[in-house]
Amino acid sequence: MVYIIDDDRDFAECVARMLRKFSGSKVKIFSNGIEATMAMNDGVPDLIFLDILLDGPDGFTFLNEMASYSDTEKIPIVIMSSLNLQKENLESYGVVRVLNKAEMVPGDVKEIVETYIG
């Protein structure tokens, strides 16, 4: 299971199509971190793609929440953002990759899938 948390539904659907193509994984899209966190009551995902600039609590709030619990702190998280963020500054939150939304290509998603889903 892969979660995409992004309030831009069209962008999230595009990423979901790539994920399904490259992994065959089930994908769930959420417009905010609260919905995604609540869905984890049914089990945690294998991978999360997260936008930072969300309506309501932002992606940094979600990262802090995930790092707070032993069952979610190990989930690999891929940041998708237009902000200039450095992975090294976010690794302690489980961030394994930072993708610039304007520059990311299908090959980036494929590489992440191969690395973290198999």
Backbone torsions as a table, in degrees:
resi	resn	phi	psi	omega
1	MET	NA	134.1	177.1
2	VAL	-122.7	134.3	174.6
3	TYR	-102.4	139.8	168.9
4	ILE	-118.4	124.7	179.6
5	ILE	-117.7	104.9	-176.0
6	ASP	-158.8	132.5	-179.3
7	ASP	-83.7	-2.9	172.6
8	ASP	-94.5	95.8	-173.0
9	ARG	-59.4	-40.5	-179.2
10	ASP	-63.5	-43.6	178.4
11	PHE	-63.9	-44.3	179.8
12	ALA	-61.2	-40.8	178.5
13	GLU	-63.8	-38.5	177.6
14	CYS	-62.6	-46.3	178.1
15	VAL	-64.0	-39.9	179.5
16	ALA	-61.5	-42.1	178.0
17	ARG	-60.6	-42.8	178.2
18	MET	-62.8	-43.6	-179.4
19	LEU	-62.3	-44.0	179.0
20	ARG	-63.8	-40.0	-180.0
21	LYS	-64.5	-45.3	-173.7
22	PHE	-85.4	-23.5	-175.4
23	SER	-123.2	-25.6	-173.5
24	GLY	73.2	5.9	-178.7
25	SER	-71.5	153.9	171.1
26	LYS	-73.3	137.3	-177.0
27	VAL	-124.4	135.2	173.8
28	LYS	-119.8	135.6	179.6
29	ILE	-108.3	134.6	177.4
30	PHE	-128.6	143.9	179.8
31	SER	-87.8	-9.4	177.9
32	ASN	-155.9	164.7	-177.4
33	GLY	-69.9	-26.4	179.9
34	ILE	-64.4	-47.2	178.3
35	GLU	-60.2	-43.8	-178.9
36	ALA	-64.2	-42.9	179.3
37	THR	-62.3	-41.9	179.2
38	MET	-65.1	-36.2	179.8
39	ALA	-66.9	-22.4	-179.5
40	MET	-70.8	-7.5	173.5
41	ASN	-62.7	-23.8	179.2
42	ASP	-92.9	3.3	-178.9
43	GLY	129.2	147.9	-177.1
44	VAL	-87.2	149.4	179.4
45	PRO	-76.7	165.3	176.4
46	ASP	-80.9	-23.6	-173.4
47	LEU	-159.4	146.1	177.8
48	ILE	-129.0	131.7	169.2
49	PHE	-103.7	122.9	-169.4
50	LEU	-128.8	127.6	169.2
51	ASP	-84.3	150.0	179.6
52	ILE	-91.6	-43.0	-176.7
53	LEU	-87.8	84.7	-178.4
54	LEU	-106.4	154.8	169.8
55	ASP	-68.6	142.3	-177.5
56	GLY	78.0	-147.0	178.0
57	PRO	-58.3	133.2	-176.4
58	ASP	-81.1	177.7	-178.5
59	GLY	-62.6	-30.6	178.2
60	PHE	-65.4	-37.8	176.5
61	THR	-62.1	-43.0	177.9
62	PHE	-62.1	-43.8	179.0
63	LEU	-58.7	-44.1	178.0
64	ASN	-61.5	-41.1	179.3
65	GLU	-62.8	-46.1	-178.3
66	MET	-64.9	-36.1	-179.3
67	ALA	-72.7	-12.3	-176.2
68	SER	-81.9	-14.5	-173.2
69	TYR	-125.5	139.0	-176.9
70	SER	-63.9	-30.0	-179.1
71	ASP	-80.8	-13.2	179.6
72	THR	-116.5	-13.6	-175.2
73	GLU	-67.7	-19.1	-177.7
74	LYS	-96.2	-1.2	179.8
75	ILE	-69.4	125.2	176.4
76	PRO	-67.8	134.1	-178.0
77	ILE	-121.7	130.6	175.8
78	VAL	-108.7	120.4	177.9
79	ILE	-84.3	132.1	171.7
80	MET	-119.3	115.0	-174.4
81	SER	-155.7	157.2	172.0
82	SER	-89.1	-6.8	177.3
83	LEU	-75.3	152.9	177.6
84	ASN	-87.5	88.9	-177.3
85	LEU	-110.8	149.8	178.4
86	GLN	-110.4	128.5	-179.5
87	LYS	-56.8	-39.1	-177.1
88	GLU	-57.8	-31.7	179.7
89	ASN	-78.5	-11.2	-174.1
90	LEU	-119.9	0.2	-176.2
91	GLU	-59.6	-33.0	-179.4
92	SER	-67.0	-12.3	177.3
93	TYR	-99.3	8.3	179.7
94	GLY	90.3	6.5	-179.5
95	VAL	-74.8	122.2	-178.3
96	VAL	-104.3	-16.3	-178.7
97	ARG	-161.1	146.9	174.0
98	VAL	-121.3	123.0	178.9
99	LEU	-113.2	132.9	173.9
100	ASN	-79.6	124.1	-176.2
101	LYS	-57.2	-35.4	-177.1
102	ALA	-76.4	-18.8	-174.0
103	GLU	-115.1	-11.0	-175.8
104	MET	-68.3	146.1	-178.5
105	VAL	-129.0	163.9	180.0
106	PRO	-53.8	-33.9	178.6
107	GLY	-60.3	-31.8	176.8
108	ASP	-63.8	-44.8	-179.6
109	VAL	-66.3	-42.2	179.1
110	LYS	-59.9	-44.9	179.4
111	GLU	-61.9	-41.1	179.6
112	ILE	-65.4	-44.7	178.3
113	VAL	-58.8	-46.6	-179.1
114	GLU	-63.3	-34.3	-178.1
115	THR	-77.7	-42.0	-170.0
116	TYR	-108.8	-14.2	177.9
117	ILE	-114.0	-30.3	177.1
118	GLY	98.4	NA	NA
